[in-house]
Structures are given as structure tokens and as C-alpha cells.
Amino acid sequence: MTDHLTPEKRSLNMSKIRSKNTKPELIVRKVLHNSGIRYRLHAKDLPGKPDLSNKRKKFAIFVNGCFWHQHKGCKRANIPKSNTDYWIPKLKKNVTRFKDNLNKLNNMGFRIAVIWECEINDLNNNKRFIEIFNVKN
């Protein structure tokens, strides 16, 4: 199956995909901040550069895109039908690297939460997440 977009339009589309300050991440940040939970953004000194973290409270939060991190069972995690020689190894590498970073953080004593893009709209889920972490300052 060939791409239905021209190379120029595909390039424009891909250039708009961000790794930081995504809409799902901004929603989670707002919920946490309004709940009195304070955090650092994209800490470069922690494995995997968690989207939100607090070293003193020892927590790390990742807001993952279902496609890029291959969320099991999610309809958004489909592998593209074109250029599979590129996509399959790339997505597998993303998943492997993410698991390695989670293990490193776990070994450092961090509490870790992964919030998936498909879960963002359920604010009750976010409130449950806050209760589980119970990390208010």
C-alpha cells in the first residue's frame, strides 16, 4: 500500500509531531498542578527524561503516545502497512529503550507511572493516578 500523501505533505505532517509539550502531556500537567503536585519537566539527568518528575519525592511520570510506544491492545498502536522495514524495527527499538529506562528508574527507587494517550480523556483515571501516587508537597 502506497502513501496517499505527497512527500511534501507527509514531511509537513511529520514535522508537526512533537516529543515535548504535547496536548496529552499538557492535560496531565494541568491536572497535577491543580492538585498541588509539583514537578520538573523533562529532567535530562534521569533515564528516559521523564515528562514529569520529582527527585525528592522519587516519582517519574511518562505521558506516552500509543503509536510511538506501541500500547498493547490499543487501536492507535497499529504499525503502518507501508515501509514496514523501517517502522517495525524503529517501534521495537522505542519499546525496548523505554523498558530499559523504566528498569533504571525502578532500580534508583523511583515510583513510575505511565499515562497513555488513549487514557487522557478520562479525568477520573487521572484523579485515580494522583491518589495512587499521593505525592502532594
Protein Blocks (a to p, Z undefined) as FASTA:
>chain_A
ZZfbdfklmmmmmmmpcfehpfklmmmmmmmmmnopacdehifkbghiaabdcfklopad
ddddfklnopghiaklcccfbhklmmmmmmmmmmmmmmmmmmmmmmnopacddddfklmm
mmmlmmmmmmmnopaZZ
